[in-house]
């Protein structure tokens, strides 16, 4: 398992987009995205210092940040690009301590699942949850993953799963749900399931086709733009 995981990580890390991102991180001070984030972090820190203990209130960052907007930073800034800075700015040190305590209890629960459970699926769940939470924690240093609904929902689901599962070993980790279905009921169930699958496929064909065509038009627009044919590029981008 360790060898398979190492090979998978190696193949993932060898992809050109990831290698390009690593190279850009080595030259971060001259990167425009990093410079913008650095200015936002400075403004967020000055904002947090106004009410360091209790903060300005949950969700107040976008409205309160303009008072500390650094020179040369334009446009609306809705996030601090650092979850920890934004947490201190909105909820103060009190909120940071509360969230840190919740994170500590959750990580301790994950560690107990990995260490003390003798049930394979529980240990796997604990390890996967620890990796997921660690990835979000690292990502939060330079972005706002917890503000994205899909990431926040996934994080809440992981927390709920590991919080409700005992880490002691049990002989039947998963109970099989047995439902008696007659032949007639089984036929109707298969018919309804097949009809639902066909209907979903028909409904998805149109959007999927339009997305593929839009991607082709966007690629054509990029090629025209690189070739210097701006009129054709504009037509392709509009079509996309």
Secondary structure, DSSP 8 states (H G I E B T S, - for coil): -HHHHHHHHHHHHTSHHHHHHHHHHHTGGG-HHHHHHHHHHHHHHHHHHHTTTT-S-TT-HHHHGGGG--TT--S-----S-HHHHHHHHHHHHHHHHHHHHHHHHHHHHHHHHHH---HHHHHHHHHHHHHHHHHHHHTTTS-GGGSHHHHHHHHHHHHHHHHS--S--S-SS--------HHHHHHHHHHHHHHHHHHHHHHHHHHHHHHHHHHHHHHHHHHHHHT-HHHHHHHHHH-
